[in-house]
Amino acid sequence: MTPAQFIARVKRSEIPPVCLFLGQESYNRRRCRQALVQAAKGVESEQYDASETSLAAIIDDARAMSLFATERLIFVIGAETAMPRTMRDDDESGGGDGLTVGVLEAYVKDPTPGVTLVFEATRWDLEGEDKPKTERARKFFGAIPDVVEFRRFTADEARAELNRIAREANLQLDPAAAEALVEALAADVSRIAVEVEKLSLYGKPITADDLPLLVPDARQSTIFALVNALGRRDRVRSLEVLDALVREGEYLPLALTFLATQFRMALVAKEANLRSASQVQSHFQRSGVQMWGSRAEQVSQTAAKFSKDQLERGLKLVFETDRDLRSARPDDRTVVENFVVRLCN
């Protein structure tokens, strides 16, 4: 079921005794958690980490009747770590742990009254290269009939959610600013919600011109929007973003340096077969390169949009463009526009 369907069920007090939260998207997962906590009417929620406590021990605790509370809400994070290693890795031949699965099946058939048990398997995405692993997790927890899928927002869905959040925050955001914010934050609604909360303190309507002054790293994010457009081979949108950078006063040789760094990191991610933002972040941090989660997400998305050959060609064009920018008094914008057109061909 979708997060919206789950929240609607919770509001109708149709809360399943056992459910599985599946997928990486965190904004809607947090909303579903909050809906459960609110429905629990003041009952404190409990939390287990499946990497530290066995599934059997968690089930035993859920079976135990509390002397002090008639209702309990138990979250189990890292639920995929309860799977046998052969199922968690890429080995398709791995089977489920029969004893563990049997304990779970028995509990689902006869859950403890008043106990809501929520398993959260959030390591992998529901689409792309993570999909086979997610399907194995779905199979392992197949005894749980109520599964809430947390899929990433599309750009259109993120814009619609931004409008809803902005209305609730009494924030007036003009359409161009809303479009820029969604693209700058890669349609990550968790980050969008945080920025809307900050922007609501500004006290007046937000325009696209205000955004670079109010959102941290907005100019860098606009450059990332250029990367996205280049990845789609969208020449018109790429030139529009380039025009926005010029109007923001961006120093184009510096923007080109960011593009070069982005392409190099994406090429490293591609060659190392890194398939998610968390893998990108871990890989670079092990190499001594500090990287925020949002930056890792940008590198991961760039690696997904470009093939290895395209990234290598992009780096070659960056080198040639950098050389042209260093020639005798060039027109920086014309040189970079030429780079955009060549890369989009």
C-alpha positions in Angstrom: 0.0 0.0 0.0 1.0 3.6 -0.4 1.9 5.9 2.6 -1.3 7.9 2.0 -3.4 4.7 2.2 -1.6 3.6 5.4 -2.1 7.0 7.1 -5.8 6.9 6.1 -6.2 3.5 7.7 -4.4 4.6 10.9 -6.8 7.6 11.1 -9.8 5.2 10.8 -8.2 3.2 13.7 -7.6 0.2 11.3 -4.0 -0.3 12.4 -2.5 -3.7 11.4 -0.9 -5.6 14.2 2.2 -6.3 12.1 3.4 -4.3 9.1 6.5 -3.8 7.0 7.9 -0.5 5.9 9.9 -1.0 2.7 12.1 1.5 0.8 14.5 4.3 1.4 12.3 7.4 1.1 12.3 9.0 4.6 9.8 11.8 4.4 6.7 9.7 4.1 8.1 7.1 6.4 8.4 9.7 9.1 4.8 10.8 8.5 3.6 7.2 8.9 5.6 6.8 12.1 4.1 10.0 13.4 0.6 8.9 12.5 1.1 5.7 14.5 2.5 7.5 17.5 -0.4 9.9 17.5 -2.9 7.1 17.2 -1.3 5.3 20.2 -2.8 8.0 22.4 0.3 8.8 24.6 1.8 5.3 24.6 5.6 5.6 24.4 7.0 3.8 21.4 9.8 1.3 21.7 12.5 0.6 19.2 14.8 -2.3 18.5 17.7 -2.5 16.0 17.6 -5.9 14.2 21.4 -5.7 13.8 21.7 -5.9 17.6 18.8 -8.0 18.7 17.6 -11.2 17.1 14.2 -11.4 15.5 13.3 -14.3 17.9 14.1 -12.1 20.9 12.0 -9.2 19.5 9.1 -11.5 18.9 9.4 -12.9 22.4 9.2 -9.4 23.8 6.2 -8.6 21.6 4.6 -11.8 23.1 5.2 -10.6 26.6 2.2 -8.9 28.3 3.1 -5.6 29.9 2.1 -5.0 33.5 1.9 -1.3 33.0 0.4 -0.7 29.5 -2.4 -2.3 27.6 -1.0 -1.0 24.2 2.5 -1.1 22.8 4.1 0.3 19.7 7.3 -1.4 18.7 9.5 -0.3 15.8 12.2 -2.6 14.4 14.8 -0.6 12.4 17.4 -2.3 10.1 14.9 -5.2 9.6 16.8 -6.4 6.5 19.8 -7.4 8.8 17.6 -10.2 10.1 17.8 -11.9 6.7 20.5 -14.5 6.2 23.7 -13.0 4.7 23.2 -14.9 1.4 19.9 -13.1 0.9 21.3 -9.7 1.9 24.1 -9.9 -0.6 23.9 -10.5 -4.3 23.9 -14.3 -4.1 20.6 -15.3 -5.6 20.9 -18.9 -4.4 20.5 -17.8 -0.7 17.4 -19.0 1.0 15.6 -17.8 4.1 16.3 -18.8 7.6 13.5 -21.3 8.2 13.5 -21.0 12.0 13.4 -17.2 11.9 10.7 -17.1 9.2 8.7 -19.7 11.1 8.8 -17.6 14.3 7.6 -14.6 12.3 4.8 -16.5 10.6 3.6 -17.9 13.9 3.4 -14.4 15.4 1.6 -12.9 12.4 -1.0 -15.6 12.6 -1.6 -15.0 16.3 -0.3 -11.4 17.2 -0.4 -10.1 20.8 -3.6 -8.0 21.4 -2.8 -4.3 21.8 0.7 -4.6 20.3 1.6 -2.9 16.9 4.9 -4.3 15.5 6.5 -2.3 12.6 9.5 -3.7 10.7 11.5 -1.1 8.8 13.6 -2.4 5.9 15.0 0.8 4.5 18.5 0.0 3.3 17.5 -0.4 -0.4 15.5 1.5 -2.9 12.4 0.0 -4.6 13.6 0.8 -8.1 16.8 0.5 -10.1 19.7 -1.7 -9.2 18.5 -2.2 -5.6 15.2 -3.7 -6.7 16.3 -7.4 -6.6 17.5 -6.9 -3.0 14.3 -5.2 -2.0 12.3 -8.1 -3.5 14.3 -10.6 -1.5 13.5 -8.6 1.6 9.8 -8.6 0.6 10.0 -12.4 0.2 11.8 -12.9 3.5 9.0 -10.9 5.3 6.3 -12.4 3.1 4.3 -13.6 6.1 3.5 -9.9 6.8 0.4 -9.0 4.7 0.5 -5.2 5.3 3.5 -3.7 3.4 3.9 0.1 3.0 6.1 1.0 0.0 8.2 4.2 0.3 9.1 5.2 -3.2 11.1 8.2 -4.1 9.1 11.3 -5.2 9.0 12.2 -8.8 9.7 15.9 -9.6 6.0 16.5 -10.1 5.1 14.7 -6.9 7.8 16.7 -5.0 6.4 20.0 -6.4 2.9 19.0 -5.3 4.1 18.1 -1.8 6.1 21.3 -1.6 3.0 23.3 -2.4 1.1 21.5 0.4 3.9 22.0 2.9 4.2 25.7 2.0 0.5 26.2 2.5 0.7 24.6 6.0 3.6 26.9 6.8 1.9 30.0 5.4 4.8 30.4 3.0 4.2 32.2 -0.3 6.6 30.7 -2.8 6.3 31.9 -6.4 6.2 29.1 -9.1 9.7 29.8 -10.4 11.2 29.6 -6.9 9.2 26.4 -6.2 10.6 24.9 -9.4 14.1 25.9 -8.6 13.9 24.6 -5.0 12.7 21.1 -6.2 15.4 20.8 -8.8 18.1 22.2 -6.6 17.3 19.6 -3.9 16.9 16.7 -6.3 13.2 16.3 -5.4 14.2 15.1 -1.9 11.1 16.1 0.0 12.8 15.5 3.4 15.3 18.3 2.5 12.6 20.4 0.9 10.5 20.3 4.2 13.5 21.5 6.2 14.2 24.4 3.8 10.5 25.4 3.8 10.5 25.5 7.6 13.5 27.9 7.4 12.1 30.0 4.6 8.8 30.5 6.5 10.8 32.6 9.0 11.7 35.1 6.2 8.4 36.8 6.7 7.6 37.6 3.1 7.0 35.9 -0.3 10.0 34.1 -1.7 11.0 34.7 -5.3 13.5 32.8 -7.5 16.0 35.7 -7.0 15.7 35.3 -3.2 16.5 31.6 -3.2 20.3 31.7 -3.7 20.5 34.1 -0.7 18.3 32.0 1.6 19.1 28.4 0.8 22.6 27.1 1.7 24.6 26.0 -1.3 21.8 27.2 -3.6 24.3 28.2 -6.3 26.0 24.8 -6.2 22.5 23.2 -6.3 21.7 25.3 -9.4 24.9 23.9 -11.0 23.7 20.4 -10.1 20.4 21.3 -11.9 22.7 21.9 -14.9 24.2 18.5 -14.5 20.7 17.0 -14.4 19.7 18.7 -17.6 22.9 17.7 -19.3 22.3 14.1 -18.2 18.9 14.2 -20.0 20.5 15.8 -23.1 18.1 18.6 -22.6 19.9 21.4 -24.4 17.1 24.0 -23.9 16.9 23.4 -20.2 20.7 23.3 -19.9 21.0 26.7 -21.5 18.2 28.1 -19.3 20.0 26.9 -16.1 23.2 28.4 -17.5 21.4 31.7 -18.0 20.2 31.5 -14.3 23.8 31.0 -13.2 24.9 34.0 -15.1 22.1 36.1 -13.6 23.1 34.9 -10.2 26.6 36.3 -10.8 28.2 32.8 -10.9 31.9 32.9 -11.9 31.7 30.4 -14.8 35.2 29.0 -14.6 34.4 28.1 -11.0 31.1 26.5 -12.2 33.1 24.5 -14.7 35.4 23.3 -11.9 32.4 22.0 -10.0 31.2 20.2 -13.1 34.7 18.6 -13.5 34.7 17.4 -9.9 31.1 16.1 -10.3 32.0 14.1 -13.4 35.2 12.7 -11.9 33.4 11.6 -8.7 30.6 10.1 -10.8 33.2 8.2 -12.9 34.8 6.8 -9.8 31.4 5.7 -8.6 30.6 4.1 -12.0 34.0 2.3 -12.1 33.6 1.1 -8.5 30.0 -0.1 -9.2 28.6 2.0 -6.4 24.8 1.7 -6.6 23.4 4.1 -4.0 24.2 7.3 -2.2 25.1 5.5 1.0 27.7 3.4 -0.9 29.1 6.5 -2.6 29.4 8.3 0.8 31.1 5.3 2.4 33.5 4.8 -0.5 34.7 8.3 -0.6 35.0 8.6 3.2 37.1 5.5 3.3 39.3 7.2 0.8 39.6 10.2 3.1 37.2 12.4 1.2 34.5 13.9 3.6 31.1 13.9 1.9 27.7 14.9 3.1 24.7 12.7 2.3 23.2 15.3 0.0 26.5 15.5 -2.0 26.6 11.7 -2.2 23.1 11.7 -3.5 24.1 14.2 -6.3 27.1 12.0 -7.3 25.0 8.9 -7.3 22.4 10.5 -9.5 25.0 11.8 -11.9 26.5 8.4 -12.2 23.1 7.0 -13.0 22.4 9.6 -15.7 25.7 9.2 -17.6 27.4 6.2 -19.0 31.1 5.6 -18.4 31.9 6.8 -22.0 29.7 9.9 -21.6 31.5 10.8 -18.3 34.9 10.4 -20.0 33.7 12.5 -23.0 32.3 15.1 -20.6 35.7 15.4 -18.8 37.5 15.8 -22.1 35.1 18.6 -23.1 35.6 20.2 -19.6 39.3 20.2 -20.3 38.9 21.8 -23.7 36.5 24.4 -22.3 38.8 25.2 -19.4 41.6 25.7 -22.0 39.4 28.0 -24.1 38.4 30.1 -21.0 42.1 30.7 -20.4 42.7 32.1 -23.9 43.1 35.8 -24.6 40.0 37.5 -23.1 37.3 35.1 -24.2 33.6 35.6 -23.6 33.0 33.1 -20.8 29.3 32.6 -21.4 29.8 31.9 -25.1 32.6 29.3 -24.3 30.4 27.5 -21.7 27.4 27.6 -24.0 29.4 25.9 -26.6 30.4 23.3 -24.1 26.7 22.7 -23.2 25.7 22.3 -26.9 28.5 19.9 -27.6 27.8 17.8 -24.6 24.1 17.6 -25.4 24.7 16.4 -29.0 
